[in-house]
Amino acid sequence: MGSAKTSSSAIYVTVTFPYLVLTIFLIRSLTLPGATDGLIYLFTPDWETLKNPDVWLDASTQIFFSLSLAFGGLIAFSSYNVQKNDCERDALIVGLVNSFTSIYASIPIFAILGFKANENFNKCRNWNILRLTNSFNIGDENITLENYDDWFNYFNNTDPSEVESLNLKTCNLQTFLDESASGTGLAFIVFTEAVIHMPGSQVWAVLFFIMLFSLGLSSMFGNLEGVLTPLLDLSIIPAWIPKEVFTGLICLTSFTVALIFTLGSGNYWLGIFNNYVGSMPLLIIAFFEIISVVYIYGINRFNDDIEWMTGRRPNIFWQATWRFISPLMLLVVFVAYVVVEAEKRPTYNAWNPDYVNFPLADVQHYPEWVYAICVLLSVLPIVSIPLVAFYRFMGFLKKYIMNRNNPNPYQN
């Protein structure tokens, strides 16, 4: 219980501080030129992408990370609640707050990405303007960003061969928006580069990276509790080892393993871990969690437990979700992902200065030995499921045989 209180005290700081920084960034980002373009890009749907199974896997992975599903952290934290806690209310609050936070965080990010794309778009057009003014002997002030299209159309109609010989760049704002990176590239490259061009860039950069540190720290509290709590509850940790020492050992082990991400090839390893540890295994773990609760423990017993805690039985929405919708969706996404992955060889984006289209990423296939690592990373998080199931089954079988041989347990 002490570790939970310590974690909760620290989380008050690590959770509220990012909201403060996001609010500051929100106000500042909405005043930047091009912010509207970024917001339009954010809220404009691309329905064609829904046909891609990878998109659904990425979406499920994102919500699993965002809500810490199948990590064990939520279960560990909830184990410290009072017995008659309104878990339905907590689930609704967590889901709504998470959705609100996702949208709230997306607005300043895409507003700043719109600002960055707008700057690149203007740089592209200024380069073309310089080429046009030098070639056609036009005054420097005559062609501006506002009338560039009119001048370009005029020159293209009067002397198309000369315009073609200039090799002007294709300046498309949508292209610059599409080139916005994701993941670590978004946080450490694109977003940082955009912050540099903002007035008072040093202050914004410090706030941004402190916010990232706070978010990572608060996430680690849940991840560590998901490891520590079951080990403590099952009395796996020897009593003579202080809890603080064991926590430090877990952190040290995690830190040592994470050193691989600081190497020159660290970004490639990060991609492998993200694709094969933080996606498919989570789907499998969540699927078997639902199956074990609904169909093994029993949905009626589960409903009775919730009614005892909250004073009311779960409504038809929860019943349909637990029984059919959630397991079916997880199964469909998993099967689609396996089919798509089986049809192609795994690839990664390589940084290759000799690539023809550099600085664009050079898509290459993983070496053969990496495939074994990918399989190992996918299997390790879920290997405990069949092992524990086999162990429990053998225990049940042993007990069943003993009861058959000795039907009267009170008989000597």
N, C-alpha and C positions, 0 to 999 in steps of 0.2 A: 504493500500500500504506500510505503514511503516513496518508492520510485515514481509511482503515479503522481503523487503530490508534487514532487520535484519537477517532473516533466510538465505538469499543468502550469506551474509557476513560470517556467521558462517559455512555454508556448504562448502565454499572454503577451510576451514581448515579441517573439519571432513571428507571430501571426498578425498582430496589429500593426507592426512596423511596415510590412509590405503594403497594407491597405493605405497607410499614410503616404508612402512613396508613390503608389499608383494614382492616388488622388492628385498629388502634385504634378505628376507626368500627364495626367488627363487634362488638367487645366492648361498646362503649357503646350501640349501637343495640339490641342484644338485651335490654337492661335497661329500655328505654323502654316505657311503656304503649301498647298497640296494635301492638307489633312483630309479635305472632303473627298478627294480622289481615293485615298486609302480606305475611308469608311464605306464608300460606294463599292469598292472592290471586296470589302469584308462581307457586306450584306447582300451581294449579288450571287445567287446560287448558280452552280454549274451542274445541271441535271445529268449530263452525260457521265460524269464521274461516278454516279451511283451504280453504274453497270460494272464497275471494277471491284472485284472482291477484296483487293488490297486496301481500298478505301474503307470498307466496312471493318476490316481487321484493325486498321489504324485508328478508326473511331472507337472501336471497343477497347483497344489498348489504351487510348487516351482517357476514356472514362474510368477504366480500371485504375490507372495511375492517379487520376484526379480525385477519385473517391477512395483510393487505397483498398480496392476490392481484391480479394484473394491473396492479400499480403499478410493477413493475420493481425495487423495493427488495430483495426476497428474492433475485432473480437477481443483482443487483449485489453483495450481501453474499456470496452463495455463490461468486462468481467469485474471491474471495480465499482460498477453501479450498485445501487441498492436493489434488493430483490424485486420490489414492485415499482420498477421504473417504466415510464411510458416510452417503450422502445419505438412504437409506431410514430409518435410525435418526433422523436429524435431522428428517425430515418427520413421523414419528410423535411425537417429543418436542414439536415445535412445535404440532402439532394437539392433543395431550393437554393441554399446558400452557395453550394458549389456551382450551380448553373449561373447564378447571378455573378459570382466572382469571375467565372470564365469569360462572360460577356464584358464585364467591367474591365478586366485586364486586356481583352482584345482591342478595345476601342483606342487607348493610347498607343498600343503597339502598332496597329494598322494606320493610325493617324501619322505616326512618325515614319513608318514605311512609305506612306503616301508622300510625305515631305521629301524623303530620300529619293524616291522614284521621280518626283517632280524636278528635283535638282539635277539628276542624271539626264532627264529628258531635256531640260534647258541647256545643259552642257553640250548635249548632242546637237541641238539646233544651233547653238552659238558657233560650234565648230563648222557646221554647214554654212552659216552666215559668213564666217570669215573666208571660206573657200569661194563663195559666190561674189563677195565684194572684191576680192583680189583678182578674180578671173574676169569680171565684167566691169571693173573700174568704177564701182559704185561707192559713194561716200559712206564712211563707217556708220554714220547715224541714220542712214536712210532705211536700211533693213533692220527691223527689230523683231523681237519674239512675237509681238502682236500681229505684225503684217508679213511674217515669214512665208506663210502659205500662199498669199497673193503674189509675192515676188517670185517664189519658186514656180508657181503655175505659169507666170508670165515668161520667165526664162525658158521653161520647159517647152512652151508653145512656140517661142520665137527662135530658139537655138538649142534643140534637144540634143544634138550631138555633143555640143560643148558641155552641157549639164551632165551627160552620161560620162564624159571623160574625167569629170571631177571626182568620181567615185564617192559621192555623198553618202553619209550614213543614213540608215533607215531609222528614223526617230519615232517610236511608237510608245506612248505612255503605258499602254496595256502590257507591252513586252517587259518594260522595266518593273512593273508591278508583279508580273509572273516570275521574274527572276529573283524575287525575295526568297531568301533561304529559310530553312526550318531547323528546329532542334538547336544544336550547339551553334550552327552557323548563324541562326537568327539572333541568339543571345550575345555571342561574342564577336561577330563580324558585322552583319548588316545593321543591327540595332546600335552597336557601339559606334560604327562609322557615322550613323545618322546623328547620334548624340554629339559627336565631335563638331559637327557643323552648326549646332545650336548655340546661341549666345550663353556665355557662362558654362561652357562645356565641362570644365573640371568638376563643378558642383554636381551637374547632372550625372556624370560618369561615376562619381563616388556614391551618390545615392542609389544608382542603378545596381552597382555591384554589391553594395551592402544589402540591398533588397534580395538579390539572388542568393547571397550567403544565408540570409534569414530563412528564405524559402527552403533551401537545402537542409538547414539545421532542423527546422520544424518537421520536415519529412522524415528525417532520421530518427526522431523520437518515436514515431509510430512504427517504423521498421524494426527498431531495436526492441520495442515492447512486444512486437509480434514474435521475436525470437526468445526473449527472456521469460515472458510470462508462462508459456507452456513448459519450458525447462524447469521453472520453479514449481509449477503446479504438479508436475510429474515426479518431482524430487530427484531429477537427474543430476542436478548440481550437488556435489557433496556439501554437507552442512558446514564444514570447517572453512569453506571458501567464502569470503565476504561477497555479497552481491555486487558491491562497487568494483571489486577486483575482477569479477567475472565479466561485468559490463565493459570494463576497460580492455580486457582481453579480446572481447568480440569486436570492439572498435578498432583495436590495433590490428587484428586479423583482417578486417574489412579494409583498413587503410593500406595494409601491405599488398593485398590483392589489387586494390585500385591503383597502385603505382604503375601498373601496366598501361594505364590510360595516359600517363605523362610521358611515355616514350615517343619517339618519332612516328611510330606506327600506332600511337594511342587512339587517334580518331577512328582508324579502321577497326581496332578492337572494340571501341565503344559502339560502333555500328553493329558489330557481330553480337555483342551482349544485348543491345537494345532489340535487335531483330529476333533473336533466338532464345533469350531468357525472359524478356519483358513483354512478350506477346502471346504466342501459342500456349506456353505452360500456364499462364493466367487463365486462359479460356478453359483449359482442362481442369484446373483446380476448382474454378467456380462451378463448372458443370457437375463435378462429383460432390461438391458441397451441397448443391441443390438436390441432387439425387439422394444423397445420404439423409438429408433432413426430411424431404417430402416423401420418399418412397421406402426408406429403410427405417428411420426413426418413426415415421408416420405423420402425415399431415394433420390428422385429427389430434394426436397427442401434442403436436406443435401448436395447433390452434388453442388447445386447452391451456398450455403453458402461457401463451400470450394473453388469453382471457384472464388467467390468474394474476398476471402482472399488471395489465392495463384496465381490467374490468369490462372489456368488450372483445368479441371475437373479430378476427380480420374479415373485412368485407370481400365482396366478389372480385374486386380488382386484384387484391393480394392473392386470392385463391387461384385465379386464372394465371396470374404472372408466375407464381411458384410452381404450379402444376404443369403448365403447358408452354407459355410464351417464352420465358427465360431459358429453360433447357433447350427448347427447339431452336431459338435464335442462336444460342451458343454453339449448338451442334451444326447448324447450317453454315455459320461463319467458319467454324473449324474445318469442315469438310471442303468448303470452297477454297480455303487457304491451302490445304494439303494438295488439292487438285491443281491449283495454279502453280504452286512451288514444284510439283512433280513434273510439270511440263517445261520447266526452264532451269537453267543452271544459275545458282546464286551469283550475283554480281555486286560490285562495290564501285563507288565513285573515287577514282584515283587522281591525285594531284600530279600531273605530268607536264612539265614545261615543254617537252618535245611534241606534245599533242597538236594536231593540225588546228583544232578549234580552241586552243588554249587562249584565255584562262577558264574556259568551260571544262567541266569535269570529264575525264576520260573513263568511260564505263568499261571495266574489265571483269573477267571471271576470277573467282577465288582459286587459289592453288588447291590441288587435290587433298592435301593434308588438312586444310582448313575445314573441309566437309566433315571430317571426323569430329573436330572440335565443335562445329555447329550442332551435330547430332548429340554430342555429349552434353552441351549446354542446354539443349531442349529437353533432354531426358532427366538430368539431375534434379530439377525442381519438383518433378512429379513422380520420381521413382519411389518415394515413400508411400504413395497411395496404394500400389499393388502389394508392397511389402507389408504394410500394416494390415491391409485387408487379408492377406494370406495368414499373418500371425493371429489375427482375431478369429479367422475361420478355423484354424487348427485348434485354438483354445476352445471354441464352441464345439468342435467335433470331439475333442477329448472329454469335455463335460457331458456331451450327449451319450458317448459310449459308457462313461462311468455311471450315468443315471440308468441306462438300460441294464447294465450288469448288477446294479444295486438300486432297484426301484424304490425301496424304502430307506430314505436317508437316515432314519432314526434307529434302524436295525443294526446291531453290532455284528 
